[in-house]
Amino acid sequence: MDLAFGTRVREHGYSIGRLKGVEADARTRAVRNIAIGTGASGSPVERRPLAAVPGDHFAGDIVLRALPAGAELQTPSESRMLTDATRVVRDGRQIGRLSTVEVSPETGKIVAIAGRQRWWLPRFRLQAPLDFSSPGEIRAGAPPSR
């Protein structure tokens, strides 16, 4: 499933904001929660578990589904908040900013990312190996740190 930042998020038929980011475990690269904001700077961000996002979501608005009892927000031990401010670095050089996270619906792991250097330039897409060890950036093409 593709989670593009800025996508409108709906719950119970109402728009509750836009996708601001995803919270992922730095070691396993599994997304646990999504962050939703109203758009105003400084406004509070709401979190929902990834289980609320339908596994067949690929484009358009994200329509959250009802969660079964017992499904709660999970906070990974080494969590990283990935947003559109996250830098994408290759060979020690920044190549752009993160714009989309592609997540496996079965496992919740990040399988690819997309970003762009400038708004007028085309997007790039990168697959594993991706390194999330540094806060605020994703390193591409480097072996994961241990």
Buried (B, 14 or more C-beta within 10 A) or exposed (E): BBBBBEBBBEBEEEEBBBBBBBBBBBBBBBBBBBBBBEEEEEEEBBBBBBBBBEBEBEEEEBBBEEEEEEEEEBEBEEBBBBBBEBBBBBEEEEBBBBBBBBBBEEEBBBBBBBBBBEEEEEEBEBEBEBBBBEEEBBBBEBEBEE
